[in-house]
Amino acid sequence: MPAPYTFDIFCSLDGFGSFGPDGDWGGYWGTQGPEFLAHRADQYAADMRFVLGANTFRMFQNFLGDLTRESDADDPVNTRMKFAPTTVVSSTIDSAPEWPDVRFESGDAVDIVRRLKADSPVPLRSHGSVSLNRSLMTAGLVDFVQVTIFPVLTGATGTVPIFAGASDFDLDLVSSTVFDGRIQELVYRPTLHAKA
C-alpha cells in the first residue's frame, strides 16, 4: 500500500501562506496557543518523511538552522521539523552539510514522489512548498490537504496565495478541529474536479 502524503499548509483567513516584509505578525501570525502547539508537537513526533521544494528548504535552513536536538524541550515543533528525515526536490541544491538526515533528488517531482509513496515505510508530509504541492495534487499524489487557518486577514501584507493557480478540486472533509478557541485545522481528501 502506498504511503499516504499530506500537504500541510498554514494560511490567513484570506488564504495567504505568508506575509511580506512589511508584515509584523511573527510566527504563526502571533496567534499560536498551547493547544495548537501541543497538537503540532504530537503530529511531528510521529514517524514520517518530509518532502520539500527548494524554496521551502532554504526557508527552513534560515529559520531552523541553529536548532539542536537539545532545542526539543523549548521548541519541539521546529526541532522535529529539522531532524525529521527529509527529501528535497530540487535542481538547484544538492547538499546541506549542516542539515541532518536530508537527501536531494533532482528530476520530475511527480516521478520522485510517486516512487517515494511506493517505497516509503512511513507517511510523507510536506509543509509549505506551495508550487510543488499544487503539481502533486494535480497528479493525484496528495492524499490529504491539511489547512490550518489562523484568525487574521493579511490583505495588505499577505504573499503567496496558497491555492491561486491550482487546478480545480472537490474536497471531502476528513476532520475539523479548533485549537485555543481561534485556530482551525481542516483536513480534506482532494479529488480533481471532473468537468461536466
Number of C-alpha atoms within 10 A of each C-alpha: 8 15 18 18 24 23 26 19 20 20 25 23 16 16 22 23 21 22 21 13 9 9 14 11 15 9 9 17 19 12 15 16 14 10 14 21 16 14 13 15 19 12 13 18 14 12 12 20 22 20 29 24 23 18 19 18 24 15 11 16 16 10 12 17 14 11 16 12 12 10 14 14 9 9 14 20 20 19 22 21 18 25 17 19 17 23 22 22 26 18 13 10 16 15 11 14 8 10 15 12 14 20 15 19 14 13 10 11 18 19 12 15 20 16 13 20 20 12 12 16 15 16 17 24 22 24 19 22 20 24 17 20 28 18 16 20 23 18 13 13 20 24 18 23 24 22 20 24 22 21 18 18 15 21 13 10 15 20 16 15 16 23 15 12 9 14 12 15 14 12 15 13 13 12 11 13 12 14 17 13 10 14 20 18 19 17 21 20 17 20 17 14 12 8 5 3
